[in-house]
């Protein structure tokens, strides 16, 4: 009993009250705010999707509303539907526009070109879900451009049949060279309880957790083998899914553009993050070159900016999504690249 008490005291002393404060804060914040669940519905194909016809006021601050139309898309500014270029925007919460109002998402801001846009962005989506939703829900939308914007995590999310250990999602495997969704219909509330997942996230911020992880180094060879298999599977899935998205877009007479978005890693880790980002973008560029579709590398454009300007593109430190300024920048880079491509293709 004395030994247990001493261990507990030692833990508190080593870790410090500051570490506990941040861990508990993270636990509370993540448990309550991770999903804006008021606008989400269960979906048997993609796991979750927007509820239709809802309007939530001041979700992200004064005047920053979420409005979802009857087709379950977040609304965007529209022009005359019959005299405009139609654009479908696929993506995760960075496309949905978490943190900004309806008309300040980069997808809606493309309206400045005289384009009509349809925001298919959805919180927490991986590339697999983006593909399935575009395949199913964009079939009856006439469009000549399909933009899919991704961050690193969207590739990683393809590797599990659930999201954050709680939400069931599609799961693809390659069987005899064929891309197959083996998790349909998606079950609801699959995986770990929410509180357990978020407690693990909170504890991961404690220094002692890092020490425990390091003590597991004797399993290093097993880990390396697993990571090697996972890396191969990730590359195969990425290529197959991007190829299918490109083919589906082409079948619908839409030009496909893959947009690479960076995140804010914090000033202390920015150098390491940029290196990691470029390693990932190189693989995606090779896949694009092999299959003949276009890549718009927003990250490289942002990295050229001064560190303070770069930071202003995000809602950091409380939220790592893009700020209004970040969405404006993304819309500008995407617009310029697409218009240049359209000009080059004009006879």
C-alpha positions in Angstrom: 0.0 0.0 0.0 2.8 2.4 0.9 4.5 1.5 -2.4 1.4 2.5 -4.3 1.1 5.8 -2.5 4.7 6.6 -3.2 4.3 5.8 -6.9 1.3 8.1 -7.1 3.2 10.9 -5.4 6.2 10.4 -7.7 3.9 10.5 -10.7 2.4 13.8 -9.6 5.8 15.3 -8.8 7.4 14.2 -12.1 4.4 15.2 -14.2 3.6 18.5 -12.5 0.3 20.2 -12.1 0.7 22.0 -15.4 0.8 18.8 -17.4 -2.4 17.6 -15.6 -4.1 20.9 -16.3 -3.4 20.6 -20.1 -4.4 17.0 -20.1 -7.8 17.6 -18.4 -8.4 20.7 -20.5 -7.8 18.7 -23.7 -10.0 15.9 -22.5 -12.9 18.3 -21.8 -12.4 20.3 -25.0 -12.1 17.2 -27.2 -15.0 15.4 -25.6 -17.4 18.2 -26.0 -16.3 20.0 -29.2 -14.8 17.5 -31.6 -17.9 17.1 -33.6 -20.6 19.7 -34.1 -23.0 16.9 -33.8 -26.1 19.0 -34.2 -25.6 19.0 -37.9 -24.7 15.4 -38.4 -26.7 12.3 -39.3 -25.8 8.6 -39.5 -25.3 7.3 -43.1 -25.0 3.6 -43.9 -22.6 4.2 -46.8 -20.2 7.0 -45.7 -20.7 6.8 -41.9 -22.0 10.3 -41.3 -23.4 13.1 -43.3 -25.0 16.5 -42.8 -28.6 16.7 -41.7 -30.8 18.4 -44.4 -32.4 21.8 -44.1 -30.9 23.1 -40.9 -29.6 26.5 -39.8 -27.4 26.8 -36.7 -26.5 30.4 -35.7 -23.2 31.6 -34.3 -21.6 28.1 -34.2 -18.1 29.4 -34.7 -18.7 32.9 -33.2 -20.9 35.9 -33.9 -22.3 35.7 -37.4 -20.5 32.5 -38.2 -23.5 30.2 -39.0 -23.8 26.7 -40.4 -26.6 26.3 -43.0 -27.3 23.0 -44.7 -29.6 22.8 -47.7 -32.0 20.0 -48.7 -29.3 18.1 -50.5 -27.2 18.0 -47.3 -24.5 20.5 -48.6 -23.3 23.5 -46.7 -24.6 26.4 -48.6 -22.4 28.6 -50.9 -23.0 31.8 -52.7 -24.8 31.1 -56.0 -25.1 32.8 -59.4 -27.5 32.0 -62.2 -27.3 28.2 -62.3 -27.8 28.1 -66.0 -25.1 30.5 -67.0 -22.2 29.5 -64.7 -19.5 26.9 -64.4 -20.6 24.3 -61.9 -18.0 23.1 -59.4 -18.2 20.2 -56.8 -15.8 20.6 -53.8 -15.0 17.3 -52.0 -13.1 17.3 -48.7 -13.1 17.1 -45.0 -13.7 19.8 -42.3 -11.2 22.1 -44.1 -13.5 22.1 -47.1 -16.7 22.2 -45.0 -15.2 25.3 -43.4 -15.0 24.6 -39.7 -14.3 27.8 -37.9 -15.8 30.2 -40.5 -19.3 31.3 -41.7 -21.2 29.8 -44.6 -19.9 32.2 -47.3 -16.3 32.4 -46.0 -15.4 28.8 -46.9 -12.8 28.5 -49.7 -15.4 26.6 -51.7 -18.0 29.4 -51.5 -15.3 32.0 -52.2 -14.8 30.5 -55.7 -18.1 32.3 -56.5 -16.0 35.4 -57.2 -15.1 33.7 -60.5 -18.7 33.5 -61.4 -18.8 29.8 -60.6 -21.5 27.9 -58.8 -20.1 25.6 -56.2 -21.5 22.6 -54.2 -19.8 22.1 -50.9 -19.5 18.3 -50.3 -17.0 18.9 -47.4 -17.7 16.9 -44.3 -16.1 16.8 -40.8 -13.6 14.0 -40.3 -13.9 12.4 -43.8 -11.1 10.4 -45.2 -10.4 10.0 -49.0 -12.5 6.9 -49.1 -15.6 8.7 -47.8 -15.0 11.6 -50.2 -14.9 9.2 -53.1 -18.1 7.3 -52.1 -20.0 10.5 -51.4 -19.0 12.0 -54.7 -19.8 8.8 -56.6 -23.3 8.6 -55.0 -24.4 12.2 -54.5 -22.8 14.2 -57.4 -24.2 11.9 -60.1 -27.2 14.1 -60.8 -25.4 17.5 -60.4 -24.1 18.8 -63.8 -20.6 20.0 -63.2 -17.5 20.6 -65.2 -14.9 20.8 -62.4 -14.4 18.5 -59.4 -12.0 19.7 -56.7 -10.9 17.4 -53.9 -9.0 19.0 -51.1 -7.1 16.8 -48.6 -4.7 17.0 -45.6 -2.3 14.3 -44.5 -4.9 12.8 -42.1 -7.3 12.1 -44.9 -5.0 9.4 -46.2 -4.4 7.9 -42.8 -8.2 7.7 -42.1 -8.6 5.2 -44.9 -6.7 2.6 -42.9 -9.4 1.9 -40.3 -13.1 1.0 -40.3 -13.9 3.6 -37.7 -13.0 7.3 -36.9 -11.5 8.3 -33.5 -12.5 4.9 -32.2 -16.2 5.9 -32.2 -17.8 6.5 -35.6 -18.1 3.7 -38.0 -17.0 4.4 -41.6 -16.3 2.6 -44.9 -13.2 0.4 -45.1 -11.6 -0.5 -48.4 -9.3 -3.4 -49.2 -7.8 -4.4 -52.5 -9.0 -7.9 -53.4 -7.6 -9.4 -56.6 -6.6 -6.0 -57.8 -10.2 -4.7 -57.2 -11.0 -1.9 -54.7 -13.7 -3.3 -52.4 -15.6 -1.7 -49.6 -15.8 -4.4 -46.9 -17.7 -2.3 -44.3 -21.1 -1.8 -45.8 -23.5 -1.0 -44.3 -21.6 1.0 -41.8 -22.6 0.2 -38.2 -23.4 3.0 -35.8 -21.2 3.8 -32.8 -18.5 1.4 -33.6 -15.3 1.1 -31.5 -14.2 2.7 -28.3 -16.5 4.8 -26.0 -15.9 8.5 -26.6 -14.6 9.2 -23.1 -12.0 6.4 -23.3 -10.7 7.7 -26.6 -10.4 11.3 -25.4 -8.8 10.2 -22.1 -6.2 8.4 -24.2 -5.7 11.7 -26.2 -5.4 13.7 -23.0 -3.0 11.2 -21.4 -0.8 11.3 -24.5 0.0 14.9 -23.6 1.6 13.8 -20.4 5.3 13.4 -20.4 5.1 10.1 -18.5 3.0 8.7 -21.3 5.9 9.4 -23.6 8.3 7.6 -21.3 6.0 4.6 -21.2 5.8 4.5 -25.0 9.6 4.7 -25.2 9.9 1.8 -22.7 8.1 -0.4 -25.3 11.1 -0.1 -27.7 11.7 -3.8 -27.4 8.8 -4.2 -29.7 10.5 -2.0 -32.3 11.1 -4.7 -34.9 7.4 -5.7 -34.7 6.4 -2.1 -35.1 8.7 -1.5 -38.1 7.2 -4.6 -39.8 3.7 -3.4 -39.2 4.5 0.1 -40.4 6.0 -1.3 -43.5 2.9 -3.3 -44.3 0.7 -0.3 -43.5 2.7 2.0 -45.7 2.4 -0.3 -48.6 -1.4 -0.7 -48.1 -1.7 3.1 -47.8 0.1 3.8 -51.0 -2.0 1.1 -52.9 -5.3 2.5 -51.5 -4.3 6.1 -52.2 -3.5 5.3 -55.9 -6.6 3.1 -56.4 -9.0 5.6 -54.8 -7.5 8.6 -56.6 -7.7 6.7 -59.9 -11.4 5.9 -59.3 -12.2 9.5 -58.4 -10.4 10.7 -61.5 -12.2 8.1 -63.7 -15.6 9.0 -62.2 -15.0 12.7 -62.7 -13.9 12.1 -66.3 -17.0 10.0 -67.0 -19.1 13.0 -65.8 -17.1 15.3 -68.1 -15.5 17.1 -65.1 -11.9 18.1 -64.9 -10.4 16.7 -61.6 -8.1 18.7 -59.4 -6.5 17.3 -56.3 -5.7 20.1 -53.8 -3.1 19.6 -51.1 -3.7 21.6 -47.9 -1.2 22.0 -45.0 -2.0 22.3 -41.3 -0.5 24.5 -38.6 2.0 22.4 -36.6 3.2 25.3 -34.4 6.4 27.3 -34.8 8.5 24.8 -32.9 7.7 21.9 -35.3 7.2 23.8 -38.6 10.6 22.7 -40.1 9.9 19.0 -39.4 6.3 19.4 -40.6 7.3 21.0 -43.9 9.7 18.1 -44.6 7.0 15.6 -43.8 4.4 17.4 -46.0 6.8 17.5 -48.9 7.5 13.8 -48.6 3.7 13.0 -48.7 3.0 15.5 -51.5 5.8 13.9 -53.7 3.9 10.6 -53.6 0.6 12.2 -54.5 2.2 14.2 -57.3 3.7 11.0 -58.7 0.2 9.3 -58.6 -1.3 12.3 -60.3 1.4 12.3 -63.0 0.9 8.6 -63.6 -2.9 8.9 -64.0 -3.1 12.3 -65.8 -4.9 14.6 -63.3 -3.9 17.9 -61.8 -2.5 18.7 -58.4 -2.8 22.2 -56.8 -0.2 22.4 -54.0 -1.5 25.1 -51.7 1.0 24.0 -49.0 4.0 25.1 -51.1 2.4 28.4 -51.7 1.8 29.0 -48.0 5.3 27.9 -47.0 6.7 30.8 -49.1 5.0 33.2 -46.7 6.5 34.8 -43.6 5.9 32.7 -40.5 3.5 35.3 -39.0 1.5 35.4 -42.2 1.5 31.6 -42.4 0.2 31.4 -38.9 -2.6 33.9 -39.7 -4.0 31.4 -42.2 -5.1 29.3 -39.3 -7.4 29.7 -36.2 -4.5 28.6 -34.0 -3.8 27.9 -31.2 -7.4 26.9 -30.1 -8.3 25.5 -33.6 -6.1 24.3 -36.4 -8.6 24.9 -39.2 -8.2 27.7 -41.7 -9.1 31.2 -40.7 -11.1 33.5 -43.0 -7.8 34.7 -44.4 -6.6 31.2 -45.0 -9.8 30.3 -46.9 -9.4 33.4 -49.0 -5.8 32.4 -49.8 -6.8 28.8 -50.7 -9.6 30.1 -53.0 -7.2 32.4 -54.8 -4.6 29.8 -55.4 -7.2 27.2 -56.6 -8.9 29.8 -58.8 -5.7 31.0 -60.5 -4.5 27.4 -61.2 -7.8 26.2 -62.6 -8.3 29.3 -64.8 -4.8 29.0 -66.1 -5.4 25.3 -66.9 -8.7 26.3 -68.7 -6.9 28.9 -70.7 -4.2 26.4 -71.8 -6.9 24.0 -72.9 -8.8 26.5 -74.9 -8.3 25.9 -78.7 
